[in-house]
Amino acid sequence: MVQELRKKLRALRRPVHDKSKLDIRGVKMLFVTGITGHTGKWFLKRLVEENYKGKIRCLVRENSNTDLIDKSGLNIEKVYGDLSNKSSIENLMSGVETVVHISTILFSNNVIDAAIKNNVKWAILVHTTGRFSKYKSASEEYINIEDGLIEKRDKIGITVLRPTMIYGSSGDRNMYKLVDYLYRHKFFPMFGQGENLMQPVYAKDLGDAYYDVLMNKDKTFNKDYNLSGKAPIKYIDLVRCVSKTLNRKNTLVKIPLWLSVLSAKIYNVIDKKAIISVEQVLRMQEDKDFSYEEATKDFGYSPISFEEGIKGEVEEYLNSRQRGK
Ligand SMILES: NC(=O)c1ccc[n+]([C@@H]2O[C@H](COP(=O)([O-])OP(=O)(O)OC[C@H]3O[C@@H](n4cnc5c(N)ncnc54)[C@H](OP(=O)(O)O)[C@@H]3O)[C@@H](O)[C@H]2O)c1
């Protein structure tokens, strides 16, 4: 009883701190967005593997699944917010030294403005190679956002990472659909010859890259990097590779480009909710291979091949089918 009372008295004498303020006093703080996403999870995993000791503040949404953060054992403070609402994130960045913004380029302006207001020194932004598309509808918005941000480099250091198409698990929204399609169908319609080059990047390689960029500030500060997979691969070979890894005998039906375009035109006239546009058919013919030489030179970026990376994704797919999901 007496002991209990003493304990309570001691607690009363201790200065009362607002926990969020206590965490940020004079300490170098990392602020991360998008850590619950496909590549963000790999970044978190790497931080855990490296036993990262610094303070991390993760911006998540009310309904984000934060299990991995909660179990990480790292010095993580979760804050809730919505990146689309600039004023809501401004007061979450006080005391922050560096931002790793994984979420999406569409919120980069909000993030950078909030960061500048809070005197943040460095922001690592995950953007996209989409800016290099020759089709304005695909690239214009990205170019405008990026070029506007780069002008703010006198106020804050900005490093831009530009992944190509990301794959690696059911968490991607591209390759998993192709895996599923090839598993369930014998025939695969290919718009055009499929000779265009792609260079998808494995999600784990990106998570590692975010970490390595962070750790090599002397070289990566204020620079831009394209982050692609090990080597370019023709679209037709990519489809064949997925088919082979699935152990399926798919037949690829090449539809000449002129016919593909015509079909897409007719389809879009008939169906107002068409799932593919004429321009998307044309964009599929674009080469999307990008050199990562700078990244290798500056922070040892060494991505795996598509043939290697797709194995795990196919395995995950087959396992989920076996479980009846
Ligand atoms: N997918 C591709 O092929 C591709 C290609 C090139 C570049 N990129 C870019 O690469 C980056 C990483 O991709 P990823 O696949 O890791 O992304 P992802 O899996 O889509 O994850 C997005 C993350 O952003 C969070 N988020 C979304 N809207 C938010 C909001 N309004 N406020 C706060 N947080 C929000 C999500 O939180 P919740 O957990 O709550 O959903 C999630 O953590 C992204 O910037 C993406 O645009 C993607």
The ligand as an ORCA input file, in Angstrom:
! r2SCAN-3c Opt
* xyz 0 1
  N       3.184     -0.020    -59.329
  C       4.049      0.298    -60.260
  O       4.252     -0.444    -61.239
  C       4.830      1.574    -60.141
  C       5.681      1.935    -61.174
  C       6.489      3.087    -61.017
  C       6.404      3.839    -59.866
  N       5.521      3.485    -58.878
  C       5.520      4.293    -57.654
  O       6.389      3.660    -56.738
  C       6.004      3.983    -55.389
  C       5.951      2.741    -54.554
  O       4.993      1.860    -55.072
  P       4.324      0.745    -54.182
  O       3.914     -0.331    -55.130
  O       5.155      0.437    -53.005
  O       2.997      1.531    -53.676
  P       1.662      0.918    -53.053
  O       1.788     -0.530    -52.759
  O       0.540      1.382    -53.911
  O       1.567      1.676    -51.651
  C       1.064      2.965    -51.542
  C       1.289      3.444    -50.120
  O       0.826      4.786    -49.996
  C      -0.118      4.860    -48.931
  N      -1.121      5.853    -49.265
  C      -1.934      5.861    -50.350
  N      -2.735      6.933    -50.327
  C      -2.444      7.615    -49.195
  C      -2.926      8.814    -48.606
  N      -3.915      9.530    -49.194
  N      -2.397      9.232    -47.451
  C      -1.421      8.518    -46.838
  N      -0.906      7.377    -47.349
  C      -1.407      6.926    -48.520
  C      -0.703      3.465    -48.827
  O      -1.263      3.276    -47.540
  P      -2.360      2.144    -47.206
  O      -1.603      0.967    -46.675
  O      -3.248      2.778    -46.213
  O      -3.077      1.830    -48.500
  C       0.528      2.614    -49.074
  O       1.307      2.545    -47.918
  C       4.677      4.733    -55.512
  O       4.968      6.105    -55.459
  C       4.207      4.381    -56.910
  O       3.376      5.375    -57.453
  C       4.745      2.369    -58.992
*
